Amino acid sequence: MLNPCLETFLTVAQCGSFTKAAARLYLSPTAVMKQINTLEKQLDLKLVERSSTGVVLTPAGRIIAQAGENLQKESQQALKKARAAQLSQEKIFRVGTSVLNPALPFMELWNTCCDAFPDYSIHLVPFEDDHQGILNEIAQLGVKYDFLIGVVNSRAWLSTCSFLQLGTWRKMIAVSRTHPLAVRKSLRIRDLEGQTLMMVPEGDSPVNDQIRHDLQKNHPGIQIVDTTTYYDMNVFNQAAAGQNLLLNTECWAGVHPELVTLPVEDWDYTIPWGLLYSRHPSPAVRRFVETVKKLQARP
């Protein structure tokens, strides 16, 4: 959507060098310089000056670079929205999928109600389980995705999307395969005494907060250490590489091959899982949710 010469100029501004910009753009340095010359002629402005260390922007160049970056961001956002609008016209439900939030439960749900949507198909959209970026992914419901499905007990998540609970998963304990407890079929709370338990920090998840409070009050011999606010694969890798216990969820029992996930017999903690969708869903998404609710209400 942008002038190719402007895109080249922005790359030069970021790299500070014609040669480095050429390498990033898979062009020759001569081609890059020609595009910069073309843009300067079109704008009737001097945008760059050569220096002993590369290229520096003129005062006019800095203004155009800032404006160009803003245009670039607006262009990308417009394209996302346009593609989302096109997909909605094509009668496609876009379902996000990741290692910790796989689309398989959605597909099982789809099989029960797809007859009500004979013209629709499913488009899977992969994303990364990155604890720093997951809230941005949730915010993409209605733009990048129509649905996500997974474990949901986060106040921050639920503040940005709608949620239809479909069931619950048990809270369990994961241990490294080299841990002495790994040979057990199940655990009791007393088995956790003297151990270090990894879990999410307090404040975002009511279920996890309740577990923390109960353990701190009734089992002070269990040391609790915080992970990141949201689990990603780094958390599972850390648990697998050490001897600390990890508060896990039943649906993640097979996520890491070096972890064994065990039920705890004398606690009854569960966490909700279900369907996430936009706070302002399209008519088709709203109809799908209502269809699922009717199926849930059947005896």
Legacy VTK file of the C-alpha trace (Angstrom):
# vtk DataFile Version 3.0
C-alpha trace
ASCII
DATASET POLYDATA
POINTS 299 float
0.000 0.000 0.000
3.013 2.299 0.312
5.366 3.767 -2.282
8.193 1.188 -2.703
10.742 4.012 -2.626
9.385 5.094 0.777
9.696 1.521 2.077
13.320 1.488 0.894
13.995 4.832 2.551
12.587 3.575 5.865
14.878 0.556 5.675
17.888 2.793 5.007
16.880 4.977 7.964
16.675 1.913 10.216
19.962 0.411 9.013
21.972 3.628 8.699
23.653 2.199 5.610
22.874 1.638 1.937
24.772 -1.645 2.020
22.962 -3.023 5.086
19.595 -1.885 3.730
20.390 -3.547 0.399
21.166 -6.830 2.154
17.879 -6.711 4.105
15.887 -5.885 0.946
17.757 -8.369 -1.282
18.707 -5.542 -3.631
22.022 -4.142 -4.806
23.349 -0.995 -3.066
23.080 0.779 -6.429
19.373 -0.083 -6.685
18.793 1.201 -3.149
20.544 4.502 -3.914
18.513 4.909 -7.120
15.263 4.489 -5.163
16.377 7.057 -2.586
17.269 9.483 -5.401
13.852 8.888 -6.969
12.053 9.595 -3.695
14.074 12.779 -3.118
13.118 14.003 -6.597
9.450 13.164 -6.052
9.371 15.044 -2.748
11.850 17.756 -3.788
13.687 17.173 -0.505
17.169 16.130 0.543
16.580 13.149 2.835
20.004 11.588 3.494
23.641 12.558 3.723
26.588 10.188 3.361
29.009 10.103 6.311
32.198 8.245 7.138
30.161 5.691 9.094
27.283 5.245 6.656
24.185 7.348 6.092
22.571 9.983 8.302
19.164 11.584 7.878
18.770 15.259 7.215
16.257 17.199 9.365
13.737 16.754 6.535
14.628 13.075 6.329
13.916 12.553 10.024
10.459 14.091 9.618
9.666 11.930 6.583
10.991 8.804 8.358
8.730 9.377 11.373
5.712 10.055 9.169
6.570 7.047 7.000
6.738 4.716 10.016
3.296 5.911 11.110
1.939 5.347 7.609
3.512 1.878 7.593
1.775 0.928 10.852
-1.571 2.320 9.679
-1.193 0.453 6.399
-0.525 -2.840 8.178
-3.527 -2.360 10.460
-5.761 -1.490 7.512
-4.645 -4.610 5.660
-5.407 -6.798 8.688
-8.892 -5.352 8.990
-9.500 -5.628 5.232
-8.408 -9.271 5.214
-10.593 -9.977 8.228
-13.552 -8.381 6.435
-12.862 -10.465 3.339
-12.662 -13.666 5.378
-15.994 -12.850 7.032
-17.554 -12.560 3.584
-16.016 -15.878 2.590
-17.838 -17.613 5.460
-14.757 -18.808 7.279
-14.323 -19.198 11.025
-10.723 -18.427 11.980
-9.545 -20.454 14.954
-6.270 -19.720 16.744
-4.086 -22.662 17.665
-0.887 -23.086 19.680
0.846 -25.743 21.768
-0.901 -24.685 24.985
-4.150 -23.636 23.303
-4.650 -26.244 20.553
-7.616 -26.092 18.194
-8.497 -29.793 18.615
-11.217 -29.165 21.256
-12.766 -26.617 18.912
-12.779 -29.128 16.073
-14.557 -31.633 18.320
-17.097 -28.919 19.128
-17.419 -28.015 15.446
-18.288 -31.609 14.587
-21.338 -31.391 16.846
-22.784 -28.226 15.311
-21.347 -27.854 11.794
-24.692 -28.906 10.276
-26.049 -25.519 11.360
-23.314 -23.825 9.300
-23.245 -25.736 5.993
-21.570 -22.899 4.055
-18.770 -22.332 6.591
-15.282 -23.792 6.763
-12.513 -23.610 9.380
-9.241 -21.732 8.908
-6.573 -22.471 11.539
-4.317 -19.556 12.523
-1.169 -20.573 14.448
0.337 -18.360 17.149
3.135 -18.583 19.719
2.642 -19.194 23.442
4.707 -16.177 24.447
3.959 -14.917 27.967
4.836 -11.363 26.899
2.638 -11.376 23.800
-0.369 -13.497 24.758
-2.522 -10.524 25.798
-1.946 -9.003 22.348
-3.124 -12.272 20.800
-6.278 -12.262 22.936
-6.918 -8.687 21.802
-6.882 -9.931 18.189
-10.183 -11.778 18.659
-12.526 -10.378 16.045
-9.609 -9.243 13.876
-7.092 -12.052 13.481
-9.199 -14.826 15.011
-12.890 -15.529 15.488
-12.265 -18.056 18.247
-9.622 -19.302 20.624
-10.185 -22.240 22.923
-8.332 -23.166 26.074
-7.899 -22.803 29.817
-9.219 -19.418 30.947
-9.056 -18.048 34.488
-7.173 -14.818 33.885
-8.743 -11.522 34.902
-6.665 -9.762 32.233
-7.805 -12.165 29.505
-11.459 -11.908 30.493
-11.287 -8.098 30.509
-10.625 -8.093 26.766
-12.864 -10.865 25.405
-16.048 -12.880 25.869
-15.883 -16.399 27.284
-18.206 -19.401 27.099
-17.215 -22.073 29.596
-17.388 -25.600 28.210
-15.949 -27.545 31.131
-13.169 -27.762 33.688
-9.741 -29.384 33.943
-8.125 -30.666 37.127
-5.155 -28.850 38.619
-2.264 -31.290 38.939
1.446 -31.388 39.740
4.187 -31.847 37.116
7.649 -33.140 38.024
10.783 -33.887 36.059
11.195 -37.537 35.077
14.334 -37.588 37.241
12.440 -36.445 40.353
11.810 -39.130 43.035
8.056 -38.432 42.859
7.948 -39.215 39.133
7.468 -42.952 39.817
4.221 -42.332 41.676
0.763 -42.841 40.151
-0.692 -40.005 42.204
0.252 -37.641 45.022
-1.143 -36.400 48.299
-0.636 -32.871 49.584
1.758 -34.136 52.255
4.062 -35.313 49.439
4.600 -31.661 48.534
5.995 -30.794 51.977
9.630 -29.743 51.783
9.347 -29.213 48.023
9.482 -26.032 45.947
6.375 -25.430 43.858
6.410 -23.206 40.771
3.182 -21.374 39.940
1.940 -18.112 38.443
2.183 -14.941 40.568
-0.734 -13.903 42.735
-3.373 -11.523 41.443
-4.537 -12.621 37.980
-6.130 -16.066 38.459
-8.720 -16.679 41.232
-8.229 -20.455 41.071
-4.447 -20.275 41.342
-4.724 -17.639 44.054
-6.964 -19.961 46.070
-4.454 -22.799 45.761
-1.650 -20.497 46.879
-3.594 -19.218 49.889
-4.646 -22.719 50.987
-1.093 -24.056 50.737
0.436 -21.071 52.536
-2.105 -21.344 55.349
-2.214 -25.106 55.826
1.115 -26.323 54.437
3.826 -23.758 55.201
6.495 -26.374 54.492
5.822 -25.997 50.776
7.916 -23.199 49.277
6.204 -21.327 46.434
8.157 -19.535 43.726
6.616 -17.430 40.953
6.823 -18.200 37.264
5.856 -15.677 34.587
2.256 -14.440 34.799
1.287 -16.735 31.924
2.844 -20.095 31.201
4.780 -20.590 27.987
7.163 -23.355 26.910
10.053 -21.736 28.792
8.222 -22.460 32.060
7.851 -26.137 31.161
11.488 -26.302 30.041
12.589 -24.821 33.363
10.560 -27.357 35.332
11.857 -30.248 33.233
15.491 -29.172 33.740
15.268 -28.866 37.533
13.811 -30.550 40.591
11.080 -28.039 41.417
7.450 -29.060 41.157
5.180 -27.221 38.720
1.499 -26.512 39.271
0.051 -27.872 36.052
-3.320 -28.389 34.399
-4.701 -31.729 33.254
-4.897 -30.720 29.586
-1.162 -29.888 29.556
-0.066 -33.282 30.904
1.659 -34.220 27.642
3.052 -30.828 26.648
6.663 -31.628 27.638
8.144 -35.147 27.187
10.458 -34.748 30.199
7.660 -33.958 32.639
5.313 -36.344 34.441
1.984 -34.819 35.484
0.296 -36.417 38.493
-3.123 -35.966 40.119
-3.306 -34.938 43.775
-5.796 -37.169 45.574
-6.749 -34.925 48.474
-7.464 -31.683 46.689
-10.302 -30.797 44.349
-9.065 -27.780 42.428
-10.286 -27.334 38.872
-9.937 -24.534 36.342
-12.404 -23.511 33.586
-11.795 -24.042 29.911
-13.875 -22.964 26.965
-14.426 -20.710 23.988
-13.013 -17.181 23.715
-14.441 -14.712 21.225
-14.694 -10.965 20.674
-16.621 -8.656 22.981
-18.260 -7.376 19.786
-18.744 -10.571 17.750
-19.962 -10.707 14.185
-23.505 -12.060 13.625
-22.058 -15.409 12.486
-19.859 -15.746 15.582
-22.777 -14.797 17.809
-24.959 -17.399 16.102
-22.268 -20.052 16.569
-22.015 -19.272 20.290
-25.798 -19.452 20.676
-25.813 -22.798 18.858
-23.209 -24.161 21.266
-25.217 -22.892 24.250
-28.301 -24.737 22.998
-26.292 -27.941 22.644
-25.011 -27.507 26.200
-28.579 -27.089 27.476
-29.708 -30.409 26.066
-30.197 -33.129 28.678
LINES 1 300
299 0 1 2 3 4 5 6 7 8 9 10 11 12 13 14 15 16 17 18 19 20 21 22 23 24 25 26 27 28 29 30 31 32 33 34 35 36 37 38 39 40 41 42 43 44 45 46 47 48 49 50 51 52 53 54 55 56 57 58 59 60 61 62 63 64 65 66 67 68 69 70 71 72 73 74 75 76 77 78 79 80 81 82 83 84 85 86 87 88 89 90 91 92 93 94 95 96 97 98 99 100 101 102 103 104 105 106 107 108 109 110 111 112 113 114 115 116 117 118 119 120 121 122 123 124 125 126 127 128 129 130 131 132 133 134 135 136 137 138 139 140 141 142 143 144 145 146 147 148 149 150 151 152 153 154 155 156 157 158 159 160 161 162 163 164 165 166 167 168 169 170 171 172 173 174 175 176 177 178 179 180 181 182 183 184 185 186 187 188 189 190 191 192 193 194 195 196 197 198 199 200 201 202 203 204 205 206 207 208 209 210 211 212 213 214 215 216 217 218 219 220 221 222 223 224 225 226 227 228 229 230 231 232 233 234 235 236 237 238 239 240 241 242 243 244 245 246 247 248 249 250 251 252 253 254 255 256 257 258 259 260 261 262 263 264 265 266 267 268 269 270 271 272 273 274 275 276 277 278 279 280 281 282 283 284 285 286 287 288 289 290 291 292 293 294 295 296 297 298
